Amino acid sequence: MTDAKPFKTPEQEAEFTRKLVLGLLSTLESKGLLTSPELDSILRAARLAAYPVAPSPAAGPAGPGTRWVKPGQPPREMDRSTKVAIPDVRAGGKDGKENPPLIDMELD
């Protein structure tokens, strides 16, 4: 048996494959060879494999001189020529005479 149009588009092939697999899985479920949770897990795994989650962008603040690399690239040395300013976080300030900020809140 030959098709009148032997060459199919990739979309047609994907749709045929999807319907074929769903038909096989539903047949296996109706015969009692697969349970409903097993079928759901198979479909979930197939969906995750077909539509992978995009990697999240690098998060968080980067220090001065940070050079981002893509996954799989070797790490680069840190640029140590950039000066790093360390903030003064002492409670009394630089001279020790300032009062720390006061936050006035009422908790009910």
Backbone hydrogen bonds in HBPLUS format (Angstrom, degrees):
<---DONOR---> <-ACCEPTOR-->    atom                        ^
c    i                          cat <-CA-CA->   ^        H-A-AA   ^      H-
h    n   atom  resd res      DA  || num        DHA   H-A  angle D-A-AA Bond
n    s   type  num  typ     dist DA aas  dist angle  dist       angle   num
A0012-GLN N   A0009-THR O   3.07 MM   3  5.23 117.9  2.47 101.3 115.9     1
A0013-GLU N   A0009-THR O   3.02 MM   4  6.34 161.3  2.05 157.7 163.2     2
A0014-ALA N   A0010-PRO O   2.94 MM   4  6.06 157.1  1.99 143.7 149.9     3
A0015-GLU N   A0011-GLU O   2.98 MM   4  6.17 158.1  2.03 145.7 151.5     4
A0016-PHE N   A0012-GLN O   2.94 MM   4  6.12 159.3  1.98 148.5 154.2     5
A0017-THR N   A0013-GLU O   2.93 MM   4  6.11 164.5  1.95 150.0 154.3     6
A0018-ARG N   A0014-ALA O   2.91 MM   4  6.06 157.7  1.95 146.8 153.2     7
A0019-LYS N   A0015-GLU O   2.99 MM   4  6.19 165.4  2.01 150.4 153.6     8
A0020-LEU N   A0016-PHE O   2.89 MM   4  6.05 156.4  1.94 150.3 157.5     9
A0021-VAL N   A0017-THR O   2.96 MM   4  6.11 167.7  1.97 152.9 155.6    10
A0022-LEU N   A0018-ARG O   2.97 MM   4  6.15 163.7  1.99 149.9 155.0    11
A0023-GLY N   A0019-LYS O   2.93 MM   4  6.02 152.5  2.00 141.5 149.2    12
A0024-LEU N   A0020-LEU O   2.95 MM   4  6.26 156.4  2.01 148.8 155.1    13
A0025-LEU N   A0021-VAL O   2.87 MM   4  6.08 165.5  1.89 154.9 159.0    14
A0026-SER N   A0022-LEU O   2.92 MM   4  6.05 159.8  1.96 146.3 151.9    15
A0027-THR N   A0023-GLY O   3.00 MM   4  6.13 148.9  2.10 141.6 150.2    16
A0028-LEU N   A0024-LEU O   2.93 MM   4  6.22 158.9  1.98 150.8 156.3    17
A0029-GLU N   A0025-LEU O   2.93 MM   4  6.17 148.8  2.03 144.5 153.5    18
A0030-SER N   A0026-SER O   2.89 MM   4  6.08 157.2  1.94 144.3 150.4    19
A0031-LYS N   A0027-THR O   2.97 MM   4  6.16 143.2  2.11 145.5 155.1    20
A0033-LEU N   A0028-LEU O   2.93 MM   5  5.27 139.9  2.09 168.4 166.2    21
A0034-LEU N   A0028-LEU O   3.30 MM   6  5.74 137.4  2.50 121.3 118.2    22
A0032-GLY N   A0029-GLU O   3.08 MM   3  5.15 151.8  2.16 100.9 109.7    23
A0039-LEU N   A0035-THR O   2.95 MM   4  6.21 156.7  2.00 153.1 159.9    24
A0040-ASP N   A0036-SER O   2.92 MM   4  6.17 159.4  1.96 151.8 157.3    25
A0041-SER N   A0037-PRO O   2.96 MM   4  6.16 155.5  2.02 144.5 150.8    26
A0042-ILE N   A0038-GLU O   3.01 MM   4  6.24 151.3  2.10 145.1 152.8    27
A0043-LEU N   A0039-LEU O   2.98 MM   4  6.24 163.8  2.01 153.1 157.1    28
A0044-ARG N   A0040-ASP O   2.86 MM   4  6.03 155.1  1.92 147.6 155.0    29
A0045-ALA N   A0041-SER O   2.97 MM   4  6.08 160.5  2.01 143.3 148.3    30
A0046-ALA N   A0042-ILE O   2.96 MM   4  6.17 154.4  2.03 146.4 153.9    31
A0047-ARG N   A0043-LEU O   2.92 MM   4  6.10 154.0  1.98 145.0 152.0    32
A0048-LEU N   A0044-ARG O   2.97 MM   4  6.22 158.8  2.02 149.0 154.5    33
A0049-ALA N   A0045-ALA O   2.98 MM   4  6.16 148.9  2.08 141.6 150.3    34
A0050-ALA N   A0046-ALA O   2.89 MM   4  6.06 147.3  2.00 144.3 153.3    35
A0051-TYR N   A0047-ARG O   2.91 MM   4  5.98 154.5  1.97 149.3 155.5    36
A0066-THR N   A0063-GLY O   3.17 MM   3  5.71 146.6  2.29 142.3 138.9    37
A0073-GLN N   A0070-LYS O   3.04 MM   3  5.71 164.2  2.07 141.8 144.7    38
A0093-GLY N   A0090-ARG O   3.37 MM   3  5.45 163.0  2.40 104.9 109.9    39
A0098-GLU N   A0092-GLY O   3.21 MM   6  5.06 135.3  2.42 153.2 140.8    40
